[in-house]
Structures are given as C-alpha cells and as structure tokens.
Amino acid sequence: MTRTVPQPRSSPDAAPACADAALARRYARELGWATEGRDPLRLLTGESFDVLELPAEAGHAVLRRGVRTGPVLLSGTRMGLLVAAGGADELPGLLDWLEWSPLTPDLTAVGAGGRVTAPPLPGSPGDSTGAAVWLRPPEPRRAPGPALPALAGFGSSGGDAPDLVRLVDAAATECHRVRLSHARSGVPTGVLTRGSADQPLAFS
C-alpha cells in the first residue's frame, strides 16, 4: 500500500519573507541599493543615498512648491526626501547657515549606518499595502542617471543634481510653518490634519 506523504505546512512568515527577498533582489538589480532584514525590509543609508526626514504635512507642502527633488517616500507621519550620500552630514551646517537651526527640530537626516523602511517598488505585488510607499519612486539606474540632490560639486555630476541648499531651505520653511500652525491650533507636531496631504497651508 502506497502511503501519501503530506505536503509541508506553509509558515505564515513564508509569504512576507518571499516578498521581501524578491523586493531586495529588485532593489539590487534595478537600483544597486543595499537592503537588509525582512518584515519590514530596510534600505541602508549612507551608501547610495541619505534621507532627509520631515513631518508628512510639511513634506507635501514642499512638493507643492515645485522644488526639484530626488525620490520621495512616505512612512506613517514622516516623509523621506532622498539626497546624495553625505547629505545627512551637511544638514546641521546648512541649517545654521540658513539660520533655521533652532527653529526646525522636526527636520532630521538619516545617513551612514542608518536604515529606512523599503517601500515596494512600482509593479510589486501588493505595492500599496506596505508600511511605506513611494510618492516619487526612484528610476532604474542608467548611465548617465539622474543625480540626487547635492551641494554643488558634492555628489553631483556636471551640475545635473537638484540643489540641496534650496531643498533644505524649502523643507525648513515648511517645517516651521507647520509647527506654527499646530501651535496656534493646539495640534501636536507630527499629527496629520484633515486635508493636510492635498490642501495648501493657510499661509501667504
């Protein structure tokens, strides 16, 4: 009598692990970006890029300004603006030079040794259900590829990069406006207000 060997039970962690492994391969193949871990998969900063982080409400206002940016991700109530590697180290000095330093504690940076949650890339299965999403997804690398925001002559190639100083100035301005708006209305900083993602702030 032939005995049937039952199929192994699938682990509840198997599907997320497979999805993360596939996403990690796509990041490596299409962008050359390093990742680690699973559930959630994380992107390593300080190698191919750094990330400026700010409240999502301020970030949406920056995008409405039309300031040139690199890829942009959203993770909960925080937005991440990808900049050239090394940009995180430049942030404190830029804020001092722009005279924003004591006024924008909500504008931070993740650089060497840091990690951010990896959003699903466009076309990934279930690409809208993750903890993080791309608002402006990265483009597959090509030669020559578009540069990330950088200081002139720092991480850029031939002046083709969006200007890091202008991006930081716009981000600091909107962070300060959001803090003032929330202080007047009694809303804690970092809490999204109704319509904040798609409506202009009430400032001239």
PyMOL commands that set and color helices and strands:
alter all, ss='L'
color gray80, all
select helices_A, chain A and resi 14-31+56-65+87-97+101-103+164-185
alter helices_A, ss='H'
color red, helices_A
select strands_A, chain A and resi 35-36+42-44+50-55+72-75+78-83+108-110+115-117+132-136
alter strands_A, ss='S'
color yellow, strands_A
deselect
rebuild
show_as cartoon
